[in-house]
Amino acid sequence: MSLPAASTLPDEVRAHCAAVAASATAVRIDESALTRIADGGWDVADPGLDARSHLLDAEPEDVAMAMLIGDAVNFGSGWFPTLRKRVDHATGRPLSGSITIATALVEHYRAHGVWRPEQLRRTRTDVLAAVLGQRPDHELMSLYAQAMRALGSFLGDRTALGFVAEAGGSAATLARSLADGMALFADHGFYKRAQITANDLALAGVARFGDLDELTIFADNLVPHVLRCEGVLVYDVALAEHVDAGRTLPLGRWEREIRGCAVHACEQLAPALGVPPRVLDTWLWNRGQDAAMKARPRHRCRNVFY
C-alpha cells in the first residue's frame, strides 16, 4: 500500500488510516450517520483524567513517571475478560480491565511510591502480578513485566520529566521517540499508546505540547465499538457474526479495517463537532463505559498495542 509522504507521526497515522478505509471490504463508514451526528451535535466535553485511576496529586516527577508506566502497560483488552476485575462500590458492577489495572497501580504508588527506571528494569512477573491482584501465570502479567523492563531500559538514567523535555514541546516528537525506542509501542500505522502517552502527560499537567491537537484518536477496541453502536461503523455479515459471537479476532485485515476506519471516521467527525480528535476519543471512550455499551460484544484481539 503506497502512502503519501508524512512529516509527523500523526500525519503518518492519518494517511495510513485513510488508505485502509479506502480499500476496506469488511468495514465501511456510514456517511449518513456522520451527517446525523454532526447536524444533531454531540455535547463533547474533555473530562480529563480520573484521579481514582491516575496519580495526579503527587510531585510532578512522580506524576510523569506514573503516566509513563501506566501507558507502558495500557494494553491487553483481548485478555481482559480473563482478569480478576475490581468492583465499583458505587454501582456493584465490575470495573473494566483497564481501570482495574490502573487503579491497582495508583494504590501501590500511594502506599510504596512510584517505581524508578532502575526498579523497572528489575521487574519480576510474580511481584507485579501480586501488585495488580492477578495470577502470576496469567500471560498478560509476563507481558506487562516485559513492558516495564523495556521502559526502564529506554529511560536509562533519564528522569521522566527529563525525557518529556527532550521532546521540545512536541507531542508528535515524544510519540515518535516512544514508538522508535520500544518494540511494544511500535504500533505501525496507528501508534495508539505512543500518542495517548503524550495526551495523558498533558492532561496530567506535567507536559505542554504546542501540537497536542494534531494527534489522532487512540485506536483501540472500545472507540470503534462505540462508533459501531452509534451506526458510524458498519461491519459486513461475516465480521459482525464473528464479533457478536465474542470470538477472538486475530491480527490481520479485519482488525486493521476496524481501527483504520475508526480513525478515518473521527478525522471527519471531530472538525464537524468543533473538537480535536484526541478530545473526541476521550469522550467516546468514556461513553463506552455505559452498561448497555459494555453488554454488547466488541472485537477482542490479543496484542500488545491496545
C-alpha positions as CSV (number, residue, x, y, z in Angstrom):
1,M,0.0,0.0,0.0
2,S,1.6,3.3,-1.1
3,L,1.2,6.2,1.3
4,P,1.6,9.9,0.8
5,A,4.7,11.4,2.4
6,A,4.1,12.1,6.1
7,S,6.0,14.7,8.0
8,T,4.9,13.8,11.5
9,L,3.7,10.6,13.3
10,P,0.1,11.8,13.4
11,D,0.3,12.6,9.7
12,E,1.5,9.1,9.1
13,V,-1.4,7.7,11.1
14,R,-3.9,9.8,9.2
15,A,-2.5,8.8,5.8
16,H,-2.4,5.1,6.7
17,C,-5.9,5.0,8.1
18,A,-7.3,6.9,5.1
19,A,-5.8,4.3,2.8
20,V,-7.1,1.5,5.0
21,A,-10.6,3.0,4.9
22,A,-10.5,3.5,1.1
23,S,-9.6,-0.2,0.5
24,A,-11.7,-1.8,3.3
25,T,-14.1,-4.6,2.4
26,A,-15.4,-5.8,5.7
27,V,-15.9,-2.4,7.4
28,R,-17.5,0.8,6.0
29,I,-18.2,4.3,7.3
30,D,-21.8,5.3,7.1
31,E,-21.6,8.8,5.9
32,S,-25.3,9.4,6.8
33,A,-24.5,8.6,10.4
34,L,-21.7,11.1,10.4
35,T,-24.0,13.7,9.0
36,R,-26.7,12.9,11.5
37,I,-24.2,13.3,14.4
38,A,-22.7,16.5,13.0
39,D,-26.1,18.0,12.4
40,G,-27.5,17.0,15.8
41,G,-24.3,17.8,17.7
42,W,-22.8,15.8,20.5
43,D,-22.0,17.7,23.7
44,V,-18.4,16.6,23.6
45,A,-16.5,17.8,26.7
46,D,-13.0,16.8,27.8
47,P,-13.4,15.2,31.2
48,G,-9.7,15.0,31.9
49,L,-8.2,12.1,33.9
50,D,-9.9,10.3,36.7
51,A,-8.0,10.7,39.9
52,R,-9.1,7.2,41.1
53,S,-7.1,5.5,38.3
54,H,-4.4,8.1,37.7
55,L,-1.8,9.6,40.1
56,L,-2.5,13.4,39.8
57,D,-1.8,14.9,43.2
58,A,1.9,14.0,43.7
59,E,5.2,15.7,42.8
60,P,5.5,16.4,39.0
61,E,8.2,13.8,38.6
62,D,6.1,11.1,40.2
63,V,3.1,12.1,38.2
64,A,5.1,12.0,34.9
65,M,6.7,8.6,35.8
66,A,3.3,7.2,36.8
67,M,1.9,8.3,33.4
68,L,4.7,6.6,31.5
69,I,4.3,3.4,33.4
70,G,0.6,3.4,33.0
71,D,0.8,3.8,29.3
72,A,3.6,1.2,29.0
73,V,1.0,-1.3,30.2
74,N,-2.0,0.3,28.6
75,F,-2.8,-2.8,26.6
76,G,-4.4,-6.2,26.9
77,S,-8.0,-5.7,26.0
78,G,-8.0,-9.1,24.3
79,W,-7.2,-10.7,27.7
80,F,-9.4,-8.5,29.9
81,P,-12.3,-11.0,30.1
82,T,-9.9,-13.4,31.9
83,L,-8.7,-10.9,34.5
84,R,-9.9,-10.7,38.1
85,K,-11.9,-7.5,37.9
86,R,-12.3,-5.0,40.8
87,V,-15.8,-3.9,41.7
88,D,-17.2,-0.4,41.5
89,H,-18.5,0.0,45.1
90,A,-21.0,2.7,43.9
91,T,-22.7,0.5,41.4
92,G,-21.7,-3.0,42.4
93,R,-20.6,-3.7,38.8
94,P,-17.1,-4.9,37.8
95,L,-14.7,-2.3,36.7
96,S,-13.2,-2.6,33.2
97,G,-9.9,-4.4,32.8
98,S,-8.0,-1.2,32.1
99,I,-9.4,0.6,35.1
100,T,-8.8,-2.5,37.3
101,I,-5.1,-2.4,36.4
102,A,-4.7,1.4,36.6
103,T,-6.4,1.6,40.0
104,A,-4.1,-1.1,41.4
105,L,-1.1,0.8,40.2
106,V,-2.3,4.0,41.8
107,E,-2.9,2.3,45.1
108,H,0.6,0.8,45.0
109,Y,2.1,4.2,44.3
110,R,0.3,5.8,47.2
111,A,1.5,3.1,49.6
112,H,5.0,2.5,48.4
113,G,6.0,5.2,45.9
114,V,6.4,5.3,42.2
115,W,8.9,3.0,40.6
116,R,12.1,4.5,39.2
117,P,13.8,3.3,36.0
118,E,16.3,1.1,37.9
119,Q,13.4,-0.6,39.7
120,L,11.5,-1.1,36.4
121,R,14.5,-2.8,34.9
122,R,14.3,-5.4,37.7
123,T,10.5,-6.1,37.3
124,R,9.5,-9.6,38.1
125,T,6.3,-11.1,36.8
126,D,5.2,-12.7,40.1
127,V,5.8,-9.5,42.1
128,L,3.9,-7.3,39.5
129,A,1.0,-9.8,39.4
130,A,0.7,-9.5,43.2
131,V,0.6,-5.7,42.9
132,L,-2.1,-5.9,40.3
133,G,-4.1,-8.6,42.1
134,Q,-3.8,-11.1,39.2
135,R,-2.5,-14.7,38.8
136,P,1.3,-14.8,38.3
137,D,0.8,-17.4,35.5
138,H,-1.5,-15.1,33.5
139,E,0.1,-14.4,30.1
140,L,-0.7,-10.7,30.4
141,M,1.4,-10.4,33.6
142,S,4.6,-11.5,31.8
143,L,3.9,-9.1,29.0
144,Y,3.3,-6.2,31.5
145,A,6.6,-7.1,33.2
146,Q,8.4,-7.1,29.9
147,A,6.9,-3.7,29.1
148,M,8.1,-2.3,32.4
149,R,11.6,-3.6,32.0
150,A,11.6,-2.1,28.5
151,L,10.5,1.3,29.8
152,G,13.2,1.2,32.5
153,S,15.9,0.4,29.8
154,F,14.5,3.0,27.5
155,L,14.7,5.7,30.1
156,G,18.2,4.7,31.3
157,D,19.5,7.4,33.6
158,R,16.8,10.0,32.5
159,T,14.1,11.2,34.7
160,A,10.5,11.1,33.4
161,L,10.4,14.9,33.2
162,G,13.9,14.9,31.5
163,F,12.5,12.6,28.8
164,V,9.5,14.8,28.4
165,A,11.7,17.9,28.0
166,E,13.7,16.2,25.2
167,A,10.5,16.3,23.0
168,G,10.9,20.1,22.8
169,G,7.2,20.8,23.4
170,S,6.1,18.5,20.6
171,A,3.6,15.7,21.3
172,A,4.4,14.1,17.9
173,T,8.1,14.1,18.7
174,L,7.5,12.4,22.1
175,A,5.3,9.8,20.4
176,R,7.9,9.1,17.8
177,S,10.5,8.6,20.4
178,L,8.4,6.1,22.2
179,A,7.5,4.2,19.0
180,D,11.1,4.1,17.8
181,G,12.5,3.3,21.2
182,M,10.4,0.4,22.4
183,A,9.0,-2.5,20.4
184,L,5.8,-2.7,22.4
185,F,5.0,0.9,21.4
186,A,5.7,0.3,17.6
187,D,2.1,0.0,16.6
188,H,2.8,0.9,13.0
189,G,0.1,2.9,11.2
190,F,-1.8,3.6,14.4
191,Y,0.6,4.3,17.3
192,K,-2.2,4.2,19.8
193,R,-0.1,4.1,23.0
194,A,2.7,6.4,21.8
195,Q,0.1,9.1,21.1
196,I,-2.0,8.6,24.2
197,T,1.1,8.9,26.4
198,A,1.6,12.5,25.1
199,N,-2.0,13.3,25.7
200,D,-2.0,11.8,29.2
201,L,1.1,13.7,30.2
202,A,-0.5,16.9,29.1
203,L,-3.8,16.2,30.8
204,A,-1.9,15.4,34.0
205,G,-0.3,18.9,33.9
206,V,3.3,17.7,33.6
207,A,3.9,18.5,29.9
208,R,3.0,21.3,27.5
209,F,2.8,20.5,23.8
210,G,2.2,23.0,21.0
211,D,0.9,20.4,18.6
212,L,-1.2,18.4,21.0
213,D,-4.4,18.8,19.0
214,E,-2.7,17.4,15.9
215,L,-2.9,13.9,17.5
216,T,-5.4,11.4,16.0
217,I,-7.7,9.3,18.1
218,F,-6.1,6.5,20.0
219,A,-7.4,3.5,18.1
220,D,-8.2,0.6,20.4
221,N,-11.2,-1.8,20.5
222,L,-13.6,0.3,22.6
223,V,-13.7,3.5,20.5
224,P,-14.6,1.6,17.3
225,H,-17.2,-0.3,19.3
226,V,-18.9,2.9,20.4
227,L,-18.8,4.1,16.8
228,R,-20.4,0.9,15.7
229,C,-23.1,1.2,18.3
230,E,-23.7,4.8,17.0
231,G,-24.1,3.5,13.5
232,V,-20.9,5.1,12.2
233,L,-19.1,1.9,11.5
234,V,-20.9,-0.9,9.7
235,Y,-19.4,-4.5,9.6
236,D,-20.1,-7.0,6.9
237,V,-22.0,-10.1,7.9
238,A,-19.0,-12.4,8.5
239,L,-17.2,-9.9,10.6
240,A,-20.3,-8.9,12.5
241,E,-21.1,-12.5,13.3
242,H,-17.5,-13.1,14.5
243,V,-17.5,-10.1,16.8
244,D,-21.0,-10.6,18.1
245,A,-20.3,-14.2,19.0
246,G,-17.4,-13.0,21.2
247,R,-14.8,-14.9,19.3
248,T,-11.2,-13.5,19.5
249,L,-10.2,-11.7,16.4
250,P,-6.7,-12.5,15.0
251,L,-4.3,-9.7,14.0
252,G,-4.9,-9.1,10.3
253,R,-7.2,-7.4,7.8
254,W,-10.4,-7.3,9.8
255,E,-8.7,-5.9,12.8
256,R,-6.8,-3.3,10.7
257,E,-10.0,-2.2,9.0
258,I,-11.9,-1.7,12.2
259,R,-9.2,0.5,13.7
260,G,-8.4,2.3,10.4
261,C,-12.0,3.1,9.7
262,A,-12.4,4.4,13.3
263,V,-9.5,6.8,12.9
264,H,-10.7,8.0,9.5
265,A,-14.3,8.5,10.6
266,C,-13.1,10.5,13.6
267,E,-10.9,12.7,11.4
268,Q,-14.2,13.7,9.7
269,L,-16.3,13.8,12.8
270,A,-14.0,15.8,15.1
271,P,-13.9,19.0,13.0
272,A,-17.7,18.8,12.4
273,L,-18.2,18.8,16.2
274,G,-15.6,21.5,16.7
275,V,-13.2,19.5,18.8
276,P,-9.7,17.9,18.2
277,P,-9.7,14.1,17.7
278,R,-8.0,13.5,21.0
279,V,-10.9,15.1,22.8
280,L,-13.5,13.1,20.8
281,D,-11.5,10.0,21.6
282,T,-11.8,10.6,25.4
283,W,-15.5,11.3,25.1
284,L,-16.1,8.1,23.1
285,W,-14.0,6.0,25.5
286,N,-16.0,7.3,28.5
287,R,-19.2,6.7,26.6
288,G,-18.1,3.2,26.2
289,Q,-18.2,2.6,29.9
290,D,-22.0,2.8,29.7
291,A,-23.5,-0.6,30.9
292,A,-25.5,-1.0,27.7
293,M,-22.4,-0.4,25.5
294,K,-20.4,-2.8,27.7
295,A,-23.0,-5.5,27.4
296,R,-22.7,-5.7,23.6
297,P,-19.6,-7.6,22.4
298,R,-16.8,-5.7,20.9
299,H,-13.8,-7.0,19.0
300,R,-11.2,-8.7,21.1
301,C,-7.7,-9.1,19.8
302,R,-4.7,-10.3,21.8
303,N,-1.8,-8.0,21.2
304,V,0.5,-5.5,22.9
305,F,-0.8,-2.4,21.3
306,Y,-4.2,-1.9,22.9
